[in-house]
Structures are given as structure tokens and as C-alpha cells.
Amino acid sequence: MLKSLPRIKICGISRQADAVVAASLGADAVGFVLAESPRKTEPYKIRKISLSLPPLVRTVGVFVDEDPEFVRQVAAFCGFDWVQLHGNESPEYCSALGFKPLKAIRVQDRKSIETMAAYRDCVGGFVLDTYVKGQHGGTGKTFDWTLAREAKQYGPVILSGGLTPEDVKEAIHRVSPYGVDVSSGVESAPGIKDHEKMRRFVAEARAEMGGLE
């Protein structure tokens, strides 16, 4: 059976040059952080960067516990294809947005995975990140990937948390996620992407596709 192509999202984009390079390398999506973070980027800048991207490259806005109306307004202004909720947003919050978001789950143990059941009908997929107390993402730490395999029963899983050019091929082989999401693993500094690391990450992720299983 043919393996499916893993989608690749490069997140924490804050510079137009990094977004353009990500697209040229074959990234399927780029992500912009609108929450408090070293990678936070303002909507006007995001809109300008988004307009520089070629067709079919998706844009994702990352929010943390924001007012739903703010999320809707910024998503419309920036033209996001997807909104990613990376805080403690409830299933009711997700349903009230008026569109299906991606919901980030910070994985600590099996109980973290079990919470996904309540979101099954109100989100388009899940981003699995590593739980670190007091941090909502960009930790550079991995979690137990066997839990990510179990999580696929609840919907499409985008694997995040500590992925780098060195481990993404193994992660895809072990989890077979719908996609992979990288931020700090391809940076030279927070919000500053290293283009060679990006190239290697995409190449390693694509190397695990195709063939028979």
C-alpha cells in the first residue's frame, strides 16, 4: 500500500524571506503566532507576508485563549486558511467560531490524548505538542510518540514538539501522522529561520514517503 505524503508546516514565521523560502522548499503551510511569544507577529505584517506567497501554500494563524471575535476578525484580515488554537479553548469555544479550527493538544500522558474525544466533531484536526508547564509551544521538546499513534483515532494528527531535521524521518516512520509541524527545530534564533535547516527538514520528511508497506 502506498504511504501518504506527510504535509509539512513551518511555524513561527516572522520574516517574509523565511516564508518565501519555506514555500520554495515545498512546505505545504506556514504558521504565524499571534500570541505572546518571541515569534509573535502583527496582523499587518502577516498579511503582507501572506500576499507574497505562491498559490496553494496554506497560511495558519496561531492563537492562545483569545476572544472569539478577535480570532474571526484577524483570520479574515490576514486571509488565514486555518486557525490553530493553542490554549485552553473548550469544545464549545471551537464550535462557536463558525468554522472548524485546528486544536493543539499539549501531550503529557494518555489522559491528554483522551481529552481529544470531546473535540472530535468541532475541529478539523489536532496539533500534538509537548506539555511544558507555563509554555504553550515552541519548547523544542518531544513526547512519547506511541501516544501520537493512539491519538489518530480522534482525527487527523499533525505531529509537533521537538521535531528537527535529525528526527523528523523517524517520527514520520513511527507515527505516520497526517502532517508534521516545526518551529524552533529550524531556527538560528527565536523567529529567525535557518534556511539550510529548513531545507534538510523538508528533505528528510519527504524521504519517508512513497514505497510499499
ChimeraX attribute file (.defattr): number of C-alpha atoms within 10 A of each C-alpha:
attribute: neighborCount
match mode: 1-to-1
recipient: residues
	/A:1	7
	/A:2	9
	/A:3	12
	/A:4	14
	/A:5	16
	/A:6	18
	/A:7	18
	/A:8	23
	/A:9	27
	/A:10	28
	/A:11	26
	/A:12	30
	/A:13	24
	/A:14	23
	/A:15	17
	/A:16	17
	/A:17	15
	/A:18	21
	/A:19	27
	/A:20	17
	/A:21	16
	/A:22	26
	/A:23	21
	/A:24	13
	/A:25	16
	/A:26	16
	/A:27	21
	/A:28	17
	/A:29	21
	/A:30	26
	/A:31	25
	/A:32	29
	/A:33	25
	/A:34	20
	/A:35	19
	/A:36	11
	/A:37	15
	/A:38	14
	/A:39	22
	/A:40	17
	/A:41	20
	/A:42	15
	/A:43	17
	/A:44	12
	/A:45	13
	/A:46	24
	/A:47	17
	/A:48	12
	/A:49	21
	/A:50	21
	/A:51	12
	/A:52	12
	/A:53	19
	/A:54	11
	/A:55	8
	/A:56	9
	/A:57	18
	/A:58	19
	/A:59	27
	/A:60	24
	/A:61	28
	/A:62	25
	/A:63	21
	/A:64	18
	/A:65	14
	/A:66	15
	/A:67	11
	/A:68	15
	/A:69	11
	/A:70	11
	/A:71	21
	/A:72	15
	/A:73	11
	/A:74	18
	/A:75	20
	/A:76	11
	/A:77	13
	/A:78	21
	/A:79	17
	/A:80	20
	/A:81	14
	/A:82	19
	/A:83	23
	/A:84	24
	/A:85	24
	/A:86	23
	/A:87	19
	/A:88	15
	/A:89	16
	/A:90	14
	/A:91	17
	/A:92	11
	/A:93	14
	/A:94	20
	/A:95	15
	/A:96	13
	/A:97	15
	/A:98	11
	/A:99	13
	/A:100	17
	/A:101	21
	/A:102	24
	/A:103	28
	/A:104	27
	/A:105	22
	/A:106	24
	/A:107	22
	/A:108	16
	/A:109	13
	/A:110	14
	/A:111	10
	/A:112	15
	/A:113	20
	/A:114	12
	/A:115	13
	/A:116	21
	/A:117	13
	/A:118	13
	/A:119	20
	/A:120	16
	/A:121	14
	/A:122	20
	/A:123	21
	/A:124	18
	/A:125	23
	/A:126	26
	/A:127	24
	/A:128	26
	/A:129	28
	/A:130	25
	/A:131	20
	/A:132	14
	/A:133	8
	/A:134	6
	/A:135	12
	/A:136	20
	/A:137	21
	/A:138	22
	/A:139	16
	/A:140	16
	/A:141	16
	/A:142	17
	/A:143	18
	/A:144	12
	/A:145	16
	/A:146	11
	/A:147	18
	/A:148	25
	/A:149	15
	/A:150	13
	/A:151	23
	/A:152	19
	/A:153	13
	/A:154	18
	/A:155	17
	/A:156	18
	/A:157	25
	/A:158	25
	/A:159	30
	/A:160	29
	/A:161	25
	/A:162	21
	/A:163	24
	/A:164	25
	/A:165	19
	/A:166	14
	/A:167	15
	/A:168	27
	/A:169	20
	/A:170	14
	/A:171	21
	/A:172	22
	/A:173	12
	/A:174	13
	/A:175	18
	/A:176	22
	/A:177	21
	/A:178	20
	/A:179	21
	/A:180	24
	/A:181	24
	/A:182	26
	/A:183	28
	/A:184	25
	/A:185	26
	/A:186	24
	/A:187	18
	/A:188	12
	/A:189	11
	/A:190	18
	/A:191	23
	/A:192	19
	/A:193	26
	/A:194	15
	/A:195	17
	/A:196	11
	/A:197	17
	/A:198	24
	/A:199	18
	/A:200	17
	/A:201	26
	/A:202	23
	/A:203	16
	/A:204	19
	/A:205	25
	/A:206	18
	/A:207	13
	/A:208	19
	/A:209	17
	/A:210	12
	/A:211	9
	/A:212	7
	/A:213	6
